[in-house]
Structure formats: C-alpha cells, structure tokens
Amino acid sequence: MAWAEEPPSRTRHLISNCQISETDIPNVFAVRVNYLLYRAQKERDETFYVGTRFDKVRRLEDDNWRLLERDIVLDQAVITSHNLSVLF
C-alpha cells in the first residue's frame, strides 16, 4: 500500500454502454465502454472519474482473454484529486 493510500481508498467501478466490434486481426476485438469510478477516502474525501475506456482484447485458445491495449479518455479537463492511485 502506498503512503498516498493511508487509510486505503474504497472504490467502485461502474461500467455501461459496452460496445464490442471485430478488428482486422483474427480473435482481436475492440471494446468501448463508458465508466464511472467512485473513490472514497477518510470521512469526506470523495472523487468521481467519468469517461470512456477503449480496450483491445484477444481471445486465447483456452477461451480466456488477454488485454492488449487500454486508452482512458476522461470527461474532466482537470483532475482535482490530490493523488491518483486507482486503476481504470
């Protein structure tokens, strides 16, 4: 745990509007989702991150999936959080 996470944050990831499309590469798919990430720390420190996530994933032979690429586009022009210790 990083010093920025004292006490540890409580997070919630909400995903919606999932769109999956095939690419030119076999077994590779482009995924677009809208997301809202809520983070609470201490009593009153709350942060919302809202945006769109673009992923490229590959279906493996054993029917598992591997994340190949991820781009995050935040709706906010400025991040007002005092630290950024969460994964999108």
C-alpha positions, -999 to +999 in steps of 0.1 A: +000+000+000+014+034-010+017+062+015-010+081-005-034+053+005-035+058+042-062+048+050-069+027+019-094+040-005-128+024-011-135+023-048-165+013-070-162+008-108-194+012-128-194+002-165-221+008-191-228+010-228-204-018-237-198-020-275-177-048-289-165-049-325-142-072-345-109-059-358-089-069-389-069-092-367-084-126-360-095-131-324-088-095-315-118-073-305-122-036-299-142-028-268-156+006-259-173+013-225-185+043-205-174+042-169-177+059-136-151+054-110-160+065-074-133+067-048-138+075-011-111+080+014-113+091+050-146+107+060-152+133+034-127+128+006-147+117-024-137+117-061-155+108-093-138+099-125-161+097-155-151+089-191-148+064-219-124+034-220-111+019-252-097-016-249-083-041-274-086-077-262-076-111-276-094-143-272-069-170-264-071-207-274-083-218-239-113-193-241-095-169-218-090-132-227-059-110-227-059-073-225-036-059-253-042-022-251-062+003-229-068+040-235-087+062-210-104+094-220-116+114-190-146+138-193-129+161-168-104+187-182-086+190-149-082+162-123-088+178-089-079+148-068-049+152-045-035+119-058-042+094-085-037+059-070-065+040-087-066+019-119-092+024-145 
